[in-house]
Amino acid sequence: MSLLTNDWHLLLPHPWLEILLVADSILCGALIGIERERKLKPVGLRTMILICLGSTIFTLISPILETSTGESGRVAAQIVSGIGFLGAGAIIQGSSSVRGLTSAALIWTTAAIGMVIGAGLGGAGFALSILLLMILMIVTRMEVHYLESAQ
């Protein structure tokens, strides 16, 4: 249970900590990506793994890049804004509809999960990934039920 709730910085020495966090990040990105692949979405397995892994790596190196002023949030802020551009690229606007909003939101959320993992909270990142998958499954079922009852 301590793996889910504790800061992994307290549990493992370097470099094992970073190795485990990167592996956790790949696993979490893969779980989310597999769900997207099952639904035949263009933002799938490889993309979600890379988004989660990239944000984890940037978060892991952010303390190294910290300036003497102690502004450790700069890297995190840049991850958030950069991922926003990536998510915007996933959105397609047609003549009568907008598509890709869920994919864009998943890109953003997956990056946030990667940041949580990179901060040393690997268990929380895994739990958030499972929660995200549960939300997607429940909402999909609700949408299907709603569409069936509307007919």
GIQUI-V31953 format. One record per residue. N is the residue number from 1. RES is the residue in one small letter. D_FIRST is the distance of its C-alpha to the first C-alpha in Angstrom with 1 decimal. Layout:
N_RES_D_FIRST, N_RES_D_FIRST
This chain:
1_m_0.0, 2_s_3.8, 3_l_5.4, 4_l_5.4, 5_t_6.6, 6_n_8.5, 7_d_11.9, 8_w_12.0, 9_h_15.5, 10_l_14.1, 11_l_12.3, 12_l_15.2, 13_p_19.0, 14_h_21.5, 15_p_22.3, 16_w_19.2, 17_l_17.3, 18_e_19.8, 19_i_20.0, 20_l_16.4, 21_l_16.6, 22_v_19.9, 23_a_18.6, 24_d_15.8, 25_s_18.6, 26_i_20.9, 27_l_18.5, 28_c_18.0, 29_g_21.7, 30_a_22.5, 31_l_20.6, 32_i_22.6, 33_g_25.7, 34_i_25.8, 35_e_25.9, 36_r_28.8, 37_e_30.5, 38_r_30.4, 39_k_32.3, 40_l_34.7, 41_k_34.1, 42_p_35.5, 43_v_32.4, 44_g_30.3, 45_l_28.1, 46_r_29.6, 47_t_30.0, 48_m_26.4, 49_i_25.1, 50_l_27.6, 51_i_26.9, 52_c_23.1, 53_l_23.8, 54_g_26.7, 55_s_25.0, 56_t_22.2, 57_i_24.9, 58_f_26.9, 59_t_24.0, 60_l_23.3, 61_i_27.0, 62_s_27.6, 63_p_27.1, 64_i_29.6, 65_l_32.0, 66_e_31.7, 67_t_35.1, 68_s_36.4, 69_t_36.3, 70_g_32.5, 71_e_32.4, 72_s_29.1, 73_g_29.0, 74_r_31.9, 75_v_30.1, 76_a_27.7, 77_a_30.8, 78_q_32.5, 79_i_29.6, 80_v_29.8, 81_s_33.6, 82_g_33.8, 83_i_31.5, 84_g_33.7, 85_f_36.6, 86_l_34.8, 87_g_33.9, 88_a_37.4, 89_g_38.7, 90_a_36.8, 91_i_38.7, 92_i_42.0, 93_q_44.6, 94_g_47.2, 95_s_50.3, 96_s_48.8, 97_s_45.0, 98_v_42.1, 99_r_39.6, 100_g_36.4, 101_l_34.9, 102_t_31.6, 103_s_31.5, 104_a_32.2, 105_a_29.5, 106_l_27.0, 107_i_28.2, 108_w_27.6, 109_t_24.1, 110_t_23.1, 111_a_24.4, 112_a_22.4, 113_i_19.1, 114_g_20.4, 115_m_21.0, 116_v_17.5, 117_i_16.3, 118_g_19.3, 119_a_18.4, 120_g_15.3, 121_l_12.7, 122_g_12.1, 123_g_8.9, 124_a_11.0, 125_g_13.9, 126_f_12.6, 127_a_11.7, 128_l_15.1, 129_s_16.7, 130_i_15.7, 131_l_16.9, 132_l_20.0, 133_l_20.7, 134_m_20.4, 135_i_22.8, 136_l_25.2, 137_m_25.3, 138_i_25.8, 139_v_28.4, 140_t_30.2, 141_r_30.6, 142_m_31.8, 143_e_34.3, 144_v_35.6, 145_h_36.0, 146_y_37.8, 147_l_40.1, 148_e_40.9, 149_s_41.8, 150_a_43.9, 151_q_46.1
